[in-house]
Structure formats: structure tokens, C-alpha cells
């Protein structure tokens, strides 16, 4: 009894054929609206998975309710008297509607699951692509950093080599200056003895000239004195 009230949505069991038919039409109308909303679900939206499960469970319950009402209609039709053909036609129509709803629900549910799986696959592929791009970007950044480090090292080495070349040039220039100074000093050392000899010769000549001058002066003085005395 409790299960029957749950399926039909009534607080009391349905007994008459008319009550069952009204309940069947109510459930069919509710199912039609629920199926439209179910088919419009967008599983790509956040939280849509929970809405999908809740809506599917709701429709399954409504289908079960309609199935139970149809079963009750079938039992009522079996025990009814008069206009059996009309009653069976109505019952058959409700069964066909239930069958169509079940097929449509199964198809829509299957398509939504496929769409959800496809969306999840696309999301996974998109995440893999993003991760790959991020890894590639990270690898590129690493290569760029390494290239910059190598470039900086090359530049530092070139600067050191330039400084070494400059120092080498300066040393060669200093060596040339020292060589020239050494050559001049050597030349002076060669000339110095000659200068000394020349100075010595000049000194000796001056001494000799002084001696001769003294002798001449002395002789002249002696002659002058002798001449004076003879007068």
C-alpha cells in the first residue's frame, strides 16, 4: 500500500478505471515535461553531473509509477464488463506511450553520457595539451637560460682574452722600450772610454801647452833681465 501511494502520488490507492486513467495522463504529462528538461542538460557546466543523476533518478521513478498505473489499468480492464474493446484500446495506448517514453529516456540518457564522456575526453586532452605546452615552455625557458648563460660566458671569455691581448701588447711595447734603452746604454758604454781618452788627451795637451807657455814666458823674462843688466 505504501509503495502504491508513493508511485501514484496519492494518499489513497486508486481503484476506479477513471482515476487510473487520470493518473496515467498526469504522469504522461509530467514525464513529457521532465524529458524535455532532461534533454536540455548541459553536462559541460560545473555541477551538471549531480543534476544529471538527480533528473535521471526522478524520471526513472516516474516511469515506474506509470508502469504501475498501467498494470493496475490492465487488472481493472481484465475484470471490467462492457466496452472491453474500448478499454483495451485505451490501455494499449497508455502502454505505447510508456514504451515510447522508456525508449526516449534510454536514448537521451545514452546520448548525454556519450556527450559527457566526450567532454571529459576533450577536457583531458585539453589538459594534456596545456601540460605539454607548459612543459615545452618550461623546456624552452630552460634552453633560453642556458643559452644566455653560455652567451654571457662567451662574452666574459672574450673580455678576458681582450684584456690579455691588451696586456700582451703593453708588455711588448715595454719590452721594446727596455730594449731601446738597453741599446742606448750599451752605446753609451761603448762611447764612454773614447770620451775618457779624449778628455785625457785634452788634459795632457793643456798641461803640455801650459808647460810650453811657462818655458816661453820664463825664457822671455830671462832674456829681458839679461838685456836690462847689459845696459
Residue pairs with C-beta under 8 A, 6 or more apart in sequence:
1 13
4 13
4 68
5 11
5 12
5 13
7 61
7 64
7 65
7 68
7 69
8 14
8 23
8 65
8 68
8 69
9 23
9 26
9 65
10 23
14 20
14 23
14 69
14 72
16 76
17 73
17 76
17 77
17 80
17 87
20 69
20 72
20 73
20 76
21 73
21 90
21 94
23 69
24 66
24 69
24 70
24 73
24 94
27 62
27 65
27 66
27 69
28 66
28 94
28 97
28 101
30 62
31 59
31 62
31 63
31 66
31 101
32 101
34 55
34 58
34 59
34 62
35 59
35 101
35 104
35 105
35 108
37 55
38 55
38 56
38 59
38 105
38 108
38 109
38 112
39 108
39 112
41 48
41 51
41 52
41 55
41 112
42 48
43 49
43 52
43 112
43 115
43 116
43 119
44 119
49 116
52 112
52 116
56 109
59 105
60 105
63 98
63 101
63 102
63 105
66 94
66 98
66 101
67 98
69 94
70 91
70 94
70 95
70 98
73 90
73 91
73 94
74 91
77 84
77 87
77 88
77 91
80 87
